[in-house]
Amino acid sequence: MSQADTLPAARPALWSSIAGYTALLVIGVGLVLLICRAGAGFTPVTPAATAATASKPVDVVLHVMATLVAVILLGTLLGRACRWVGQPPVIGEVVAGITLGPSLLGAVWPEAMHLLIPSATADPKGQVPAAIKAVATIGVVLYMFLVGLELNAVRLREQARSAVAVSHASIVTPFVLGSALALALYRPLAPNEVPFTSFALFMGVAMSITAFPVLARILTDRKMERTELGIVALGCAAADDVTAWCLLALIVGIAKSEMTGVAAVAVQAAAFIAVMLLLIRPLAARLSSRLDAAPGPLPSLVVSGTFLAVLACAMATEAIGIHALFGAFLLGAIVPHDGRLAREFAAKLRDPVTVLLLPAFFAYTGMRTQIGLVSSGQDWLWCGAIVLVATAGKFGGAMIAARLTGQSWRDAAALGALMNTRGLMELIVLNIGLDLGVISPTLFAMMVIMALVTTAMTSPVVSRLVPQPSGAAGH
């Protein structure tokens, strides 16, 4: 074989490459120009009138991104301010949502608010609020899954006596007091043609709510989620809210005269819980044990399968009617909290969920409230009475029950303060009542104020009763 046969083929000269690229570009441009010229005389089949009357589509992605930027930025700033005055950062996020909504920005500068949430004229189908709600729901579902992962079920069973007693007391007492308060509120503040029974039962449920996500955030911010008091509080709040949502389903059934639906919700919820405890929990424990013994990162199939399981459980409880977050929390709770699966998911998801997704949950509900509806002195007196009755029922009932189950007065009072946290879970319930026409817009605004006041009361009271561990100032 000659040396010429072993040499690589010579590359084309630079000038020939340039000439080839130029010819390709000229031919391409020429063909496009010929195509445009050939079609210049065509007319569209669609009538001009239809095209003229078509409304300009709203840029949903742009508005959602702008809303997230605004609420995260303002929530971060207000969260730092809240931490400086002794409040948890979650209060700043709630206030940020209300500030950017009709209560403040919408009243002072409506055009600026519509840059985030377009007006009904610009977005008649409500596409932007629906998209924000979807992001918010995903955020709170993933967050409650993380809360469940960190819940020590063994220690919770050790505190079951206290948890069950406090949970029941923190529902029955405010429910009775809220129903009694309805006697005074019905005539001046109830909507027309609403039966007193539906109004009174809804007031009782609204007074009984504990904000599970907000309570979990407060415990996490104070590094109390794994203490004995924190475990009991989470257990009480979980049982409390499941019971309250079942009661809410009953009230909705009464309001809609659909009692058969209430029985279906109860049966389906019991079946879902049984499947999770009897079937899914052993499988989760077996999977966790295998992953603990396997080196290397989590397999991609396990990661995707876990996310699918979270969404499937959330979908199941949402379809049943007891809210999506409880399915996600129950799945997290049955996964061994000290296993590798729980540890790695908690470490990787916490910042993206709490910093990026969860603020959308606060923003969505907060931006739907209109606190300005409470205007007269009489309105503020009624609002004060609502706050007083709500605090007496929730705080007092939980504290007395905790004391009777063997807790010290200090821990019992701290547990009562934690159970008095209502937050945006309360606002979700209030929105349901407003949509059903059971409560009026004015009473809705008063109850929103009550939710914010009772939530803001929690951290100062707990701070005085339970010393904050060192290093607990982080978000």
C-alpha positions in Angstrom: 0.0 0.0 0.0 1.4 3.4 -1.0 1.8 6.3 1.3 -0.7 8.2 -0.7 -3.3 5.6 0.2 -2.8 6.0 3.9 -3.1 9.8 4.0 -6.4 11.4 4.9 -8.5 13.0 2.2 -7.6 16.7 1.8 -10.1 19.1 3.3 -11.8 21.5 0.8 -10.3 25.0 0.7 -11.8 27.8 2.8 -12.9 29.7 -0.3 -14.9 26.8 -1.6 -16.7 26.3 1.8 -17.7 30.0 1.9 -18.9 29.8 -1.7 -21.1 26.7 -0.9 -22.6 28.3 2.3 -23.3 31.5 0.3 -25.0 29.6 -2.5 -27.2 27.7 0.0 -28.3 30.9 1.7 -29.1 32.7 -1.6 -31.1 29.8 -2.9 -33.0 29.4 0.4 -33.9 33.1 0.6 -34.9 33.1 -3.1 -37.2 30.2 -2.7 -38.9 31.8 0.4 -39.4 35.0 -1.6 -40.9 33.1 -4.5 -43.3 31.3 -2.1 -44.4 34.6 -0.4 -45.0 36.2 -3.9 -47.0 33.2 -5.0 -49.3 33.4 -2.0 -49.6 37.1 -1.8 -53.0 37.0 -3.7 -54.6 34.4 -1.4 -57.5 35.4 0.9 -58.3 33.5 4.2 -61.4 31.4 4.4 -62.3 32.7 7.9 -64.6 35.8 7.7 -62.9 39.1 8.6 -65.7 39.9 11.1 -64.9 36.8 13.1 -61.2 37.6 13.2 -61.9 41.2 14.2 -64.2 40.2 17.1 -61.7 37.7 18.5 -60.5 38.9 21.9 -56.8 39.2 22.6 -55.6 36.1 24.5 -54.2 36.7 28.0 -50.6 35.7 28.5 -51.1 33.3 31.4 -47.5 32.3 31.8 -46.4 35.9 32.0 -49.0 36.8 34.7 -48.2 33.7 36.7 -44.5 34.4 36.6 -45.0 38.0 37.6 -47.3 37.0 40.5 -44.8 34.5 41.8 -41.9 37.0 41.5 -43.9 39.7 43.4 -45.2 37.4 46.2 -41.8 35.7 46.7 -40.0 39.1 46.8 -42.5 40.8 49.0 -43.0 37.7 51.1 -39.2 37.4 51.7 -38.9 41.0 52.8 -42.0 40.9 55.0 -40.8 37.5 56.4 -37.5 39.0 57.5 -39.5 41.9 59.1 -41.8 39.4 60.9 -38.8 37.4 62.1 -37.3 40.7 63.5 -40.5 41.3 65.5 -40.8 37.7 66.7 -43.3 36.4 64.1 -42.7 33.4 61.9 -41.9 34.2 58.3 -45.1 32.5 57.2 -47.0 35.6 58.5 -45.1 37.7 56.1 -46.1 35.5 53.2 -49.7 35.7 54.2 -49.5 39.5 54.5 -47.7 39.7 51.1 -50.6 37.9 49.4 -53.2 40.2 51.0 -51.1 43.3 50.2 -50.9 42.4 46.5 -54.6 41.7 46.3 -57.7 43.9 46.4 -57.4 44.8 50.1 -54.4 47.1 49.6 -52.8 47.3 46.1 -56.2 46.8 44.4 -57.7 49.7 46.4 -54.7 52.1 46.0 -53.5 51.2 42.5 -55.8 48.8 40.6 -53.7 49.0 37.4 -50.7 47.6 39.2 -52.7 44.7 40.7 -54.0 43.9 37.2 -50.4 43.5 36.0 -50.3 40.5 38.2 -53.9 39.3 38.1 -55.7 40.7 35.0 -59.2 42.1 35.4 -62.3 40.1 34.6 -62.6 41.9 31.3 -59.1 41.0 30.2 -59.4 37.4 31.5 -63.1 36.6 31.5 -62.4 32.8 31.9 -60.2 33.3 34.9 -57.3 31.5 33.4 -54.6 33.3 35.5 -56.2 32.6 38.9 -56.8 29.0 37.8 -53.1 28.6 36.9 -52.0 30.2 40.2 -54.3 27.9 42.1 -52.8 24.9 40.3 -49.3 25.9 41.3 -50.4 26.7 44.8 -52.1 23.3 45.1 -49.0 21.4 44.0 -46.9 23.4 46.4 -49.0 22.7 49.5 -49.4 19.0 48.5 -45.6 18.5 48.2 -45.1 20.5 51.5 -47.6 18.3 53.4 -45.8 15.3 52.0 -42.6 16.6 53.5 -44.4 17.2 56.8 -45.6 13.6 56.8 -42.1 12.3 56.1 -40.7 14.0 59.1 -43.5 12.9 61.4 -42.4 10.3 63.9 -45.3 7.9 64.0 -43.8 5.9 66.8 -43.6 8.9 69.2 -47.1 10.0 68.0 -48.5 6.7 69.1 -46.9 7.2 72.5 -48.8 10.5 72.7 -52.0 9.2 71.2 -54.0 9.7 74.4 -53.2 13.4 74.5 -53.5 13.9 70.8 -57.0 12.4 70.5 -58.3 14.1 73.6 -56.9 17.5 72.7 -58.1 17.2 69.1 -61.7 16.4 70.1 -61.8 19.1 72.7 -60.4 21.7 70.3 -63.2 20.8 67.9 -66.2 20.4 70.2 -65.6 23.6 72.3 -65.2 26.1 69.4 -68.0 24.3 67.4 -70.4 24.9 70.3 -69.3 28.5 70.9 -69.4 29.3 67.1 -72.9 27.9 66.8 -73.9 30.0 69.9 -72.4 33.1 68.4 -74.5 32.5 65.3 -77.5 33.4 67.3 -76.2 37.0 67.5 -74.7 37.2 64.0 -77.6 35.6 62.0 -79.9 38.6 61.7 -77.3 41.4 61.0 -74.8 39.5 58.9 -76.3 36.3 57.4 -77.3 36.3 53.7 -81.0 36.4 52.8 -82.9 33.1 52.7 -80.1 31.1 54.4 -81.6 28.7 57.0 -80.3 29.3 60.5 -79.3 25.7 60.9 -76.9 25.8 57.9 -75.5 29.2 59.1 -74.9 28.0 62.7 -73.3 24.7 61.7 -71.0 26.5 59.2 -69.9 29.0 61.9 -69.2 26.1 64.2 -67.0 24.4 61.6 -65.2 27.7 60.7 -64.3 28.2 64.3 -63.0 24.6 64.6 -60.3 24.8 61.9 -56.6 24.5 62.7 -54.2 25.5 59.9 -52.2 22.4 59.5 -49.7 23.8 57.0 -49.2 27.0 58.9 -48.8 25.2 62.2 -46.3 22.9 60.6 -44.4 25.9 59.3 -44.3 27.5 62.7 -43.0 24.3 64.3 -40.4 24.0 61.6 -39.3 27.6 61.9 -38.9 27.1 65.7 -37.2 23.7 65.3 -40.0 22.1 67.3 -41.4 19.7 64.7 -39.5 16.7 66.3 -40.0 17.6 70.0 -42.7 15.9 72.1 -44.9 19.0 72.1 -44.5 19.4 68.3 -45.4 15.8 67.6 -48.5 16.0 69.7 -49.4 19.3 68.1 -49.0 17.9 64.6 -51.0 14.8 65.5 -53.8 16.9 67.0 -53.9 19.2 64.0 -54.0 16.3 61.6 -56.9 14.6 63.5 -58.5 18.0 64.0 -58.5 19.0 60.3 -59.6 15.6 59.0 -62.6 15.8 61.4 -63.3 19.4 60.5 -63.2 18.6 56.8 -65.6 15.7 57.3 -67.9 18.1 59.3 -67.6 20.6 56.4 -68.7 17.9 54.0 -71.7 17.4 56.2 -72.5 21.1 56.2 -72.1 21.3 52.5 -74.4 18.3 52.1 -77.0 20.0 54.3 -76.7 23.3 52.4 -77.1 21.5 49.1 -79.7 18.9 50.5 -77.4 16.1 49.3 -77.1 13.9 52.4 -76.4 10.8 50.3 -73.1 12.5 49.2 -72.0 12.8 52.9 -72.3 9.1 53.5 -70.3 8.4 50.3 -67.5 10.7 51.5 -67.3 8.9 54.8 -67.2 5.5 53.3 -64.7 6.4 50.6 -62.4 8.2 53.2 -62.5 5.1 55.5 -61.6 2.8 52.5 -58.7 5.1 51.4 -57.3 5.2 54.9 -57.6 1.4 55.3 -55.8 0.8 52.0 -53.0 3.2 53.0 -52.5 1.6 56.4 -53.0 -2.0 55.5 -51.5 -2.2 52.1 -49.3 0.8 51.2 -47.5 1.1 54.6 -46.0 -2.4 54.5 -44.8 -1.9 50.9 -43.3 1.5 51.8 -41.5 0.0 54.8 -40.1 -2.8 52.7 -39.0 -0.4 50.0 -37.3 1.9 52.5 -35.4 -1.1 54.0 -34.1 -2.1 50.6 -33.0 1.5 49.8 -31.2 1.8 53.2 -29.1 -1.2 52.2 -28.3 -0.1 48.7 -25.4 2.2 48.0 -25.4 5.1 45.5 -28.1 7.7 44.8 -31.8 6.9 44.7 -32.9 5.0 41.5 -34.7 7.2 39.1 -37.6 4.8 39.1 -38.0 5.3 42.9 -37.9 9.1 42.5 -40.5 9.2 39.8 -42.6 6.5 41.5 -42.6 8.5 44.7 -43.8 11.6 43.0 -46.5 9.6 41.2 -47.6 8.1 44.5 -47.9 11.6 46.1 -50.0 13.0 43.3 -52.2 9.8 43.2 -52.9 10.0 46.9 -53.6 13.8 46.6 -56.0 13.1 43.7 -57.8 10.4 45.6 -58.5 12.5 48.7 -59.5 15.5 46.5 -61.9 13.3 44.6 -63.3 12.0 47.8 -63.9 15.5 49.1 -61.5 15.8 52.1 -58.9 18.0 50.3 -55.8 16.9 48.4 -53.2 17.8 51.1 -54.4 15.0 53.4 -53.6 12.3 50.9 -50.1 13.6 50.5 -49.6 13.9 54.2 -50.9 10.4 54.9 -48.5 9.0 52.3 -45.6 10.8 53.9 -46.6 9.7 57.4 -46.5 6.0 56.5 -43.0 6.2 55.0 -40.4 5.5 57.8 -39.3 8.9 58.8 -35.7 7.8 59.7 -35.2 5.9 56.4 -33.0 7.0 53.5 -36.0 7.7 51.2 -37.5 10.2 53.7 -34.2 11.9 54.5 -33.2 12.4 50.9 -36.6 13.6 49.7 -36.9 16.0 52.6 -33.4 17.5 52.0 -33.9 17.9 48.2 -37.4 19.2 48.2 -37.6 21.5 51.1 -36.1 24.7 49.6 -37.8 24.5 46.2 -41.2 23.8 47.8 -41.0 26.3 50.7 -39.3 29.1 48.7 -40.9 28.8 45.3 -44.1 26.8 45.4 -45.7 27.3 48.8 -45.9 31.1 48.7 -48.3 30.7 45.7 -50.7 29.0 48.1 -50.7 32.0 50.4 -50.8 34.4 47.5 -53.8 32.8 45.8 -56.1 32.8 48.9 -54.8 36.1 50.3 -55.3 37.9 47.0 -59.0 36.9 47.0 -59.8 38.6 50.3 -61.3 42.1 50.7 -60.7 43.3 54.2 -62.0 46.8 53.4 -65.6 45.5 53.6 -65.3 45.8 57.4 -65.9 49.6 57.7 -68.2 50.7 60.5 -67.7 50.7 64.2 -70.4 48.1 64.6 -68.6 45.9 62.1 -65.4 46.1 64.1 -67.3 45.2 67.3 -68.7 42.1 65.7 -65.2 41.3 64.4 -63.7 41.6 67.9 -66.4 39.3 69.3 -65.6 36.7 66.6 -61.9 36.8 67.5 -62.7 36.5 71.2 -65.0 33.6 70.8 -62.7 31.8 68.4 -59.7 32.1 70.7 -61.7 31.1 73.8 -63.0 28.0 72.1 -59.8 26.8 70.4 -57.2 27.9 72.9 -59.3 27.1 76.0 -60.6 23.8 74.9 -57.2 22.5 73.8 -55.5 23.7 76.9 -57.9 22.2 79.4 -58.0 18.9 77.5 -54.2 18.8 77.4 -54.0 19.5 81.1 -56.4 16.7 81.9 -54.3 14.3 80.0 -51.3 14.9 82.1 -49.5 17.8 80.4 -48.1 20.6 82.5 -49.9 23.9 82.5 -47.1 25.5 80.4 -47.2 22.8 77.8 -51.0 22.7 77.8 -51.1 26.4 77.2 -48.5 26.2 74.4 -50.5 23.4 72.8 -53.7 25.5 73.0 -51.9 28.4 71.3 -50.6 26.1 68.5 -54.1 24.7 68.0 -55.5 28.3 67.8 -53.5 28.8 64.5 -56.0 29.0 61.6 -54.2 30.7 58.7 -55.2 30.0 55.1 -56.9 26.7 55.8 -59.5 28.8 57.4 -59.7 31.0 54.4 -60.3 28.0 52.2 -63.2 27.0 54.3 -64.5 30.6 54.3 -64.3 30.7 50.5 -66.4 27.5 50.4 -69.0 29.1 52.6 -69.0 32.3 50.5 -69.4 30.3 47.3 -72.3 28.4 48.8 -73.9 31.7 49.9 -73.9 30.5 53.6 -72.0 33.6 54.8 -72.1 37.2 53.5 -69.1 39.0 52.0 -68.9 41.2 55.1 -68.9 38.3 57.5 -66.3 36.6 55.2 -64.0 39.6 55.7 -64.5 39.5 59.5 -63.6 35.8 59.6 -60.5 36.5 57.5 -59.4 39.0 60.0 -60.0 36.5 62.8 -57.9 33.9 61.0 -55.0 36.4 60.6 -55.2 37.6 64.3 -55.3 34.1 65.8 -52.4 33.0 63.6 -50.3 36.0 64.5 -51.0 35.4 68.2 -49.5 31.9 68.1 -45.8 32.6 67.8 -45.5 35.3 70.6 -47.5 33.1 73.0 -45.5 30.0 72.2 -42.2 32.0 72.5 -43.1 32.9 76.0 -44.1 29.5 77.0 -41.5 27.3 75.2 -37.9 28.5 75.0 -36.6 28.6 71.4 -33.7 26.2 70.8 -30.4 27.7 69.7 -30.1 28.0 65.9 -33.8 28.0 65.4 -34.0 31.4 63.8 -33.7 30.1 60.3 -36.5 30.1 57.8 
